[in-house]
Amino acid sequence: MIDLHHVTKRYHNFTAVDDFNFSASQGEIVGIIGHNGAGKSTTLKMIAGLVAPTSGTVYINGQDIQKHSVALKRQIGYLPEESPLYENMTARQYLLFFSELYAMPRARAQTRIDELLHALNLADADKLTGEFSKGMKRKVAIARALMHDPALLILDEPNSGLDPLTSFFIINFLKTLKRAQKTILLSAHNLFHVEYICDRVAIIKSGKLVVFDTMEAIRAGLGKREFQIVFRAEEPLAYERQDGNYIYRTHEMDALATLLEKISARGWALIDLSVHESALEEIYVKLMTT
């Protein structure tokens, strides 16, 4: 659905985005992460058609967003990092106002508003948005981005400043949109959320796309895997000991197999076998500091 071909964005002598190539398919959630000023928001704005690339092309369903922006933007729901509401409107009035901008028939708009209010658990729809908590305001902004039922949803820090419970609610809500075959681009500083929900992750450093792959492939190429065996033996052994058990850690599959064979052959008691794989945060810090 989305294809970036050699996309670059320069501001005078500063290159914000440098020769990006990546794609996202229907029903896929792609996370975009990087340090402040890395080029995340600029990338999202170019995909949304709000900023023109200096060079290269952004394709939505095979069409250049800059040449077919009016038609293609009808397929896009965009949520910027800062998204103030009209605080003298109720949530229902606010969404109805935007349905009119989308030229939605009134009856369809009312039905759609009810669907979104229910899905996002917005119970106080007739309360002024200026009286809402930050989490409730963010839910209204997400509902606004979804009013016209877009095929592509672009979210720039949707959970910024929200409490953990509201953040988790929004992340799980995005999973329901994925099941409805929406394509979602997600920029976030909370790397646990990115790892939890995204099919693929793009890591940006100083305007350059340094990694773009699945979490499994990223871990395999940049992370580490550590095996831990906890076992019990009556005889003294040269392994770390804790709470009466022996603990052995290794990165090597052969070493793991050797010890398991020894435990079996000597009749020792295997208490636990676990695997620790690098989290996205560990990999990200490693990339940003090298």
Secondary structure, DSSP 8 states (H G I E B T S, - for coil): -EEEEEEEEEETTEEEEEEEEEEE-TT-EEEEEESTTSSHHHHHHHHTTSS--SEEEEEETTEETTTSHHHHHTTEEEE-SS----TTSBHHHHHHHHHHHTT--HHHHHHHHHHHHHHTT---TTSBGGGS-HHHHHHHHHHHHHTT--SEEEEESTTTT--HHHHHHHHHHHHHHHHTT-EEEEE-S-HHHHHHH-SEEEEEETTEEEEEE-HHHHHHHH--EEEEEEEE-SS--SSEEETTEEEEEES-HHHHHHHHHHHHHHT-EEEEEEEEE--HHHHHHHHHT-
